[in-house]
Amino acid sequence: MKHALLGICTVIIVSSCANEETKQTQVAENYPVTSPIKIDTTLSTDYVAEINAVQNVEIRARIKGYLDKIFIDEGKYVKQGQLLFTIHNPELNEEIAKAGAIVKSISTELKAAEIELGNVKRLVEKNVVSTTELKAAENKVEMMKAKVEEAKANESFAKIQLSYTQIKAPFSGIVNRIPNKIGSLIEDGTLLTNISNNGEVFAYFDVSEKEYLNYVTNFKENAHNSSNVTLILANGEEHPFKGKIETTEGEIDQSTGNIAFRARFNNPEKVLKHGASGKVRLLKNYKNALIIPQKATFEIQDRMYVYVLDNKNQVKTKAITSKHRMPHYYIVESGLDEDDKIIYEGVQNIKDGMTVKPQFVEMNEISKELTYVNTPE
């Protein structure tokens, strides 16, 4: 019996020691603690963009024939009105000659009808013929005039068709690939080349409906920063000329929930090409943005949390939402205010309900530390 009581007492003592040890381990010393602060800042957001020339058109044949001559080369700059191609179609010359002959023939008939009309008028004045014959002669003249106009129209149409054998540049720009060579049979509508005017380019990019609404609000507050944008090229370099947002599409794409923006950029050196890719960088102003260090946060199932201290220095888990991510910081949208105290470092060792001994660290000291750690040698 004594041995049994002794065993029970031993278990109680060991258990009490274990509980006391557990309580001691739940109290940590010198955990860095800080509080959120509010700042005014300007941050950037990048959007994938498709670059299009302000003018980019397909040059296609408008008649059938054989490609006779090519006066330009791929990738070369051409001026508006410059001759690019000629197409050989001898039938068109024959059509023009035929149309011209018909014009002459009908014009001769018209003159004969006019002479006849003059004779009929004199006979009517002498009461030799009736006014009915005069009316018939006048109608014949009018009919011959209509035939002359029709013949001239056919001649003009034939000349227009002949003009299509010479393909000229509709505007100044860069010539793209030329798929057909001299002697190739060309059909009506055959693609001969493309011309792009790259002096200025459009950058099209999509933003979400929420970002669009934020942009509209930000534009009212600061139109300059909102409309002026930067283009990041595919190699990561900035385009040397700033761009400006000109317009947005008239509706939101129901399948993606996005709306397209269009920005215009100068491109005097013609570095940017039609069809290129890049990123448009937008600036956004934040006033009284509440920020916390990224190191103070942790995630569970895609939700963000921090450890907050109560007035007894006991740790409690608190969910927050982030509005924007900055280098080393988050802008907090909800869940915290300036009076909250949060664990800054060592969150991986903290558990909900622990009591800690806080060591408060000002946010400016944290900024100095992060700047020092990330300064390149």
C-alpha positions as CSV (number, residue, x, y, z in Angstrom):
1,M,0.0,0.0,0.0
2,K,2.8,2.3,0.9
3,H,4.5,1.6,-2.4
4,A,1.3,2.4,-4.3
5,L,0.9,5.8,-2.5
6,L,4.6,6.5,-3.1
7,G,4.1,5.8,-6.8
8,I,1.0,8.1,-7.0
9,C,2.9,10.9,-5.3
10,T,5.8,10.5,-7.6
11,V,3.5,10.7,-10.7
12,I,1.9,13.9,-9.3
13,I,5.2,15.5,-8.6
14,V,6.6,14.6,-12.0
15,S,3.4,15.9,-13.6
16,S,3.5,19.1,-11.7
17,C,7.2,19.6,-12.7
18,A,6.3,19.0,-16.3
19,N,3.4,21.5,-16.2
20,E,5.7,24.0,-14.6
21,E,8.3,23.4,-17.2
22,T,5.7,23.8,-20.0
23,K,4.6,27.1,-18.5
24,Q,8.2,28.2,-18.4
25,T,8.8,27.3,-22.0
26,Q,5.7,29.3,-23.0
27,V,7.3,32.5,-21.8
28,A,9.9,33.8,-24.3
29,E,12.3,36.7,-23.8
30,N,13.1,39.7,-26.1
31,Y,10.8,38.9,-29.0
32,P,11.0,41.8,-31.4
33,V,7.7,43.6,-31.6
34,T,6.6,46.5,-33.8
35,S,3.5,48.5,-34.8
36,P,2.1,49.3,-38.2
37,I,2.7,52.9,-39.5
38,K,1.0,55.0,-42.1
39,I,3.0,56.5,-45.0
40,D,2.3,58.2,-48.3
41,T,3.9,56.3,-51.2
42,T,3.8,55.7,-54.9
43,L,4.0,52.1,-56.1
44,S,4.2,50.5,-59.5
45,T,2.3,47.6,-61.1
46,D,3.3,45.8,-64.3
47,Y,0.9,44.5,-66.9
48,V,1.8,42.3,-69.8
49,A,1.3,44.3,-73.0
50,E,1.1,43.7,-76.8
51,I,2.8,46.3,-78.9
52,N,1.2,47.3,-82.2
53,A,2.3,49.9,-84.7
54,V,0.1,52.9,-85.0
55,Q,-0.3,52.1,-88.7
56,N,0.1,48.5,-89.9
57,V,-1.6,47.4,-93.1
58,E,-1.4,44.5,-95.6
59,I,-0.5,45.3,-99.1
60,R,-2.5,43.1,-101.4
61,A,-2.9,42.9,-105.2
62,R,-6.2,44.1,-106.7
63,I,-5.8,42.5,-110.1
64,K,-4.6,39.2,-111.6
65,G,-1.2,39.0,-113.4
66,Y,2.4,38.2,-113.0
67,L,4.7,39.9,-110.5
68,D,6.8,42.0,-112.9
69,K,9.2,44.0,-110.7
70,I,10.0,44.5,-107.0
71,F,11.4,47.9,-106.2
72,I,12.0,47.5,-102.5
73,D,13.5,45.0,-100.0
74,E,12.4,43.5,-96.8
75,G,13.0,45.6,-93.7
76,K,13.6,48.8,-95.6
77,Y,12.0,52.1,-95.0
78,V,9.7,53.5,-97.8
79,K,8.0,56.8,-98.2
80,Q,4.4,57.4,-98.9
81,G,3.6,57.1,-102.6
82,Q,6.8,55.2,-103.4
83,L,6.5,52.5,-106.0
84,L,6.7,49.0,-104.5
85,F,5.7,46.4,-107.1
86,T,4.4,46.2,-110.7
87,I,2.2,43.5,-112.1
88,H,2.2,42.5,-115.7
89,N,-1.2,42.1,-117.3
90,P,-1.3,42.9,-121.1
91,E,-5.0,42.4,-121.3
92,L,-5.6,45.6,-119.5
93,N,-3.9,47.7,-122.2
94,E,-6.2,46.0,-124.7
95,E,-9.2,46.8,-122.6
96,I,-8.2,50.5,-122.5
97,A,-7.6,50.6,-126.3
98,K,-11.0,48.9,-126.9
99,A,-12.8,51.3,-124.5
100,G,-11.1,54.3,-126.2
101,A,-12.2,53.1,-129.6
102,I,-15.8,52.8,-128.4
103,V,-15.7,56.3,-127.1
104,K,-14.6,57.7,-130.4
105,S,-17.2,55.7,-132.3
106,I,-20.1,56.7,-130.2
107,S,-18.8,60.3,-130.1
108,T,-18.9,60.3,-133.9
109,E,-22.5,59.0,-133.9
110,L,-23.4,61.7,-131.4
111,K,-22.1,64.4,-133.8
112,A,-24.1,62.9,-136.6
113,A,-27.2,62.9,-134.5
114,E,-26.7,66.5,-133.6
115,I,-26.3,67.5,-137.2
116,E,-29.5,65.6,-138.0
117,L,-31.3,67.4,-135.2
118,G,-30.2,70.8,-136.6
119,N,-31.6,69.9,-140.0
120,V,-34.9,68.7,-138.5
121,K,-35.3,72.0,-136.6
122,R,-34.9,74.0,-139.9
123,L,-37.5,71.8,-141.6
124,V,-39.9,72.3,-138.7
125,E,-39.5,76.1,-138.9
126,K,-40.5,75.8,-142.6
127,N,-43.4,73.5,-141.7
128,V,-41.9,70.7,-143.9
129,V,-41.9,68.1,-141.1
130,S,-43.9,67.8,-137.9
131,T,-42.8,68.5,-134.4
132,T,-43.0,64.7,-133.7
133,E,-39.9,64.2,-135.9
134,L,-38.2,67.0,-134.0
135,K,-38.9,65.3,-130.7
136,A,-37.5,62.0,-132.1
137,A,-34.3,63.7,-133.2
138,E,-33.9,65.3,-129.8
139,N,-34.4,62.0,-128.1
140,K,-31.8,60.4,-130.3
141,V,-29.2,63.0,-129.4
142,E,-29.9,62.5,-125.7
143,M,-29.5,58.8,-126.1
144,M,-26.2,59.1,-127.9
145,K,-24.9,61.5,-125.1
146,A,-25.8,58.8,-122.6
147,K,-23.9,56.2,-124.6
148,V,-20.9,58.5,-124.8
149,E,-20.9,58.9,-121.0
150,E,-21.2,55.2,-120.5
151,A,-18.3,54.5,-122.9
152,K,-16.1,57.1,-121.1
153,A,-16.9,55.5,-117.8
154,N,-15.8,52.1,-119.2
155,E,-12.6,53.7,-120.4
156,S,-12.0,55.3,-117.0
157,F,-12.6,51.9,-115.3
158,A,-10.1,50.2,-117.6
159,K,-7.5,52.9,-116.8
160,I,-8.2,52.4,-113.1
161,Q,-7.6,48.7,-113.5
162,L,-4.4,49.4,-115.3
163,S,-3.3,51.7,-112.4
164,Y,-3.6,48.7,-110.1
165,T,-0.6,47.2,-111.8
166,Q,1.5,49.7,-109.9
167,I,1.4,49.2,-106.1
168,K,2.6,52.2,-104.1
169,A,3.1,52.7,-100.4
170,P,-0.1,54.1,-98.7
171,F,2.1,55.8,-96.0
172,S,5.7,55.9,-94.9
173,G,6.9,52.9,-93.0
174,I,8.9,49.7,-92.8
175,V,8.4,46.9,-95.3
176,N,7.8,43.4,-93.9
177,R,8.5,40.1,-95.6
178,I,7.9,39.7,-99.3
179,P,6.5,36.2,-99.9
180,N,6.3,36.3,-103.7
181,K,9.2,36.6,-106.1
182,I,9.4,38.1,-109.6
183,G,7.4,36.0,-112.1
184,S,4.9,34.7,-109.5
185,L,1.3,34.4,-110.6
186,I,-0.7,37.0,-108.6
187,E,-4.4,36.6,-108.0
188,D,-6.7,39.4,-106.9
189,G,-6.2,39.7,-103.2
190,T,-2.8,38.0,-103.0
191,L,-0.7,39.3,-100.0
192,L,2.4,41.1,-101.3
193,T,3.8,42.5,-98.1
194,N,3.0,44.5,-94.9
195,I,4.0,48.0,-94.1
196,S,4.3,49.3,-90.5
197,N,4.6,52.9,-89.4
198,N,6.6,52.4,-86.1
199,G,7.2,56.1,-85.4
200,E,4.7,55.7,-82.6
201,V,3.3,52.4,-81.2
202,F,0.3,51.4,-79.2
203,A,0.7,49.1,-76.1
204,Y,-2.5,47.2,-75.3
205,F,-2.8,45.6,-71.8
206,D,-5.6,44.1,-69.7
207,V,-6.5,45.0,-66.1
208,S,-9.1,43.5,-63.9
209,E,-12.4,45.3,-63.1
210,K,-11.3,46.1,-59.6
211,E,-8.0,47.5,-60.8
212,Y,-9.8,49.5,-63.4
213,L,-12.1,51.1,-60.8
214,N,-9.0,51.9,-58.6
215,Y,-7.4,53.5,-61.6
216,V,-10.4,55.7,-62.2
217,T,-10.3,56.8,-58.6
218,N,-6.5,57.4,-58.6
219,F,-6.8,59.3,-61.9
220,K,-9.2,61.8,-60.3
221,E,-6.6,62.4,-57.5
222,N,-3.5,62.5,-59.7
223,A,-4.1,62.5,-63.4
224,H,-0.4,62.9,-64.3
225,N,0.9,59.9,-62.5
226,S,-2.1,57.8,-63.6
227,S,-2.0,58.5,-67.3
228,N,1.8,58.6,-67.7
229,V,3.2,55.1,-67.9
230,T,6.5,53.3,-68.6
231,L,7.2,50.5,-71.0
232,I,9.4,47.6,-69.9
233,L,10.9,45.8,-72.9
234,A,11.3,42.0,-73.3
235,N,14.9,42.2,-72.2
236,G,13.9,44.0,-68.9
237,E,15.1,47.4,-70.0
238,E,13.0,50.5,-69.9
239,H,11.9,52.1,-73.2
240,P,13.5,55.6,-73.1
241,F,10.3,57.4,-73.9
242,K,7.4,57.6,-71.5
243,G,3.9,56.8,-72.7
244,K,0.4,58.0,-72.0
245,I,-2.8,56.1,-71.5
246,E,-5.2,57.3,-74.2
247,T,-8.3,55.2,-73.9
248,T,-10.0,52.0,-72.6
249,E,-12.3,49.6,-74.2
250,G,-16.0,50.3,-73.9
251,E,-16.9,47.1,-72.1
252,I,-15.5,44.5,-69.7
253,D,-14.8,41.0,-71.2
254,Q,-17.3,38.7,-69.6
255,S,-15.1,35.7,-70.0
256,T,-12.1,37.1,-68.3
257,G,-13.5,40.0,-66.2
258,N,-10.8,42.3,-67.7
259,I,-10.9,45.5,-69.6
260,A,-8.2,46.6,-72.2
261,F,-6.2,49.8,-71.9
262,R,-4.3,51.5,-74.7
263,A,-1.2,53.5,-74.2
264,R,0.8,55.4,-76.9
265,F,4.6,55.6,-76.9
266,N,7.0,57.5,-79.2
267,N,9.4,55.3,-81.1
268,P,11.6,57.7,-83.2
269,E,14.5,55.2,-83.5
270,K,12.1,52.4,-84.7
271,V,13.4,50.0,-82.0
272,L,9.9,48.8,-81.2
273,K,8.3,46.6,-83.8
274,H,4.7,45.6,-84.5
275,G,3.8,42.5,-82.6
276,A,6.5,42.9,-79.9
277,S,5.8,42.2,-76.3
278,G,6.6,44.0,-73.1
279,K,5.1,45.3,-69.8
280,V,3.4,48.5,-69.1
281,R,4.2,49.9,-65.7
282,L,1.6,52.0,-63.9
283,L,2.2,54.2,-60.9
284,K,-0.4,54.4,-58.1
285,N,-0.4,56.8,-55.2
286,Y,-1.2,55.6,-51.7
287,K,-2.1,58.1,-49.0
288,N,-1.9,57.0,-45.3
289,A,-1.1,53.5,-46.4
290,L,-0.8,51.2,-43.3
291,I,2.3,49.1,-43.7
292,I,3.9,46.1,-41.9
293,P,7.0,44.1,-42.5
294,Q,6.6,40.9,-44.6
295,K,8.6,39.0,-42.0
296,A,5.8,39.6,-39.5
297,T,3.3,37.6,-41.6
298,F,2.6,34.0,-42.3
299,E,0.1,32.2,-44.4
300,I,-2.3,29.3,-43.8
301,Q,-4.4,28.0,-46.6
302,D,-3.9,31.1,-48.7
303,R,-4.9,33.5,-45.9
304,M,-2.5,35.9,-44.3
305,Y,-2.0,36.2,-40.5
306,V,0.1,38.0,-37.9
307,Y,0.6,37.5,-34.2
308,V,-0.8,40.4,-32.2
309,L,-0.1,41.0,-28.5
310,D,-2.8,41.9,-26.0
311,N,-2.4,44.1,-22.9
312,K,-1.0,41.0,-21.0
313,N,1.6,40.3,-23.8
314,Q,-0.3,37.2,-24.8
315,V,0.0,36.2,-28.4
316,K,-3.2,35.9,-30.5
317,T,-3.5,35.0,-34.2
318,K,-5.2,37.6,-36.3
319,A,-6.2,37.4,-40.0
320,I,-5.4,40.4,-42.3
321,T,-5.8,41.3,-45.9
322,S,-3.2,42.9,-48.0
323,K,-3.8,45.7,-50.6
324,H,-0.4,45.7,-52.2
325,R,3.0,44.1,-51.8
326,M,6.0,46.4,-51.5
327,P,9.7,45.4,-51.2
328,H,9.9,43.9,-47.7
329,Y,6.5,45.3,-46.7
330,Y,2.7,44.8,-47.1
331,I,0.1,47.5,-47.4
332,V,-2.6,46.3,-45.1
333,E,-6.2,46.7,-46.3
334,S,-8.0,45.4,-43.2
335,G,-7.3,43.6,-39.9
336,L,-4.9,46.0,-38.2
337,D,-4.5,49.5,-37.0
338,E,-1.7,51.7,-35.8
339,D,-2.2,50.8,-32.1
340,D,-1.7,47.1,-32.6
341,K,1.6,45.4,-31.6
342,I,2.7,42.5,-33.7
343,I,5.6,40.0,-33.5
344,Y,8.2,41.2,-36.0
345,E,10.7,38.3,-36.0
346,G,10.5,34.6,-35.0
347,V,6.9,34.0,-35.9
348,Q,7.9,30.5,-36.9
349,N,8.6,29.8,-33.2
350,I,5.4,31.4,-31.8
351,K,2.2,29.6,-30.9
352,D,-1.2,31.0,-30.3
353,G,-1.7,31.7,-26.6
354,M,1.9,32.1,-25.7
355,T,3.0,34.9,-23.4
356,V,6.1,36.8,-24.5
357,K,8.4,39.5,-23.3
358,P,8.2,42.1,-26.1
359,Q,11.2,44.2,-27.3
360,F,9.7,47.1,-29.2
361,V,11.4,48.0,-32.4
362,E,10.5,51.2,-34.3
363,M,9.6,50.8,-37.9
364,N,12.4,53.2,-39.0
365,E,14.9,50.9,-37.4
366,I,13.5,48.0,-39.3
367,S,13.8,49.9,-42.5
368,K,17.5,50.6,-41.8
369,E,18.0,46.9,-41.1
370,L,16.3,45.8,-44.3
371,T,18.2,48.4,-46.4
372,Y,21.5,47.2,-44.9
373,V,20.8,43.5,-45.4
374,N,19.8,44.0,-49.1
375,T,22.5,46.5,-50.1
376,P,24.6,44.9,-52.8
377,E,28.4,44.6,-52.2
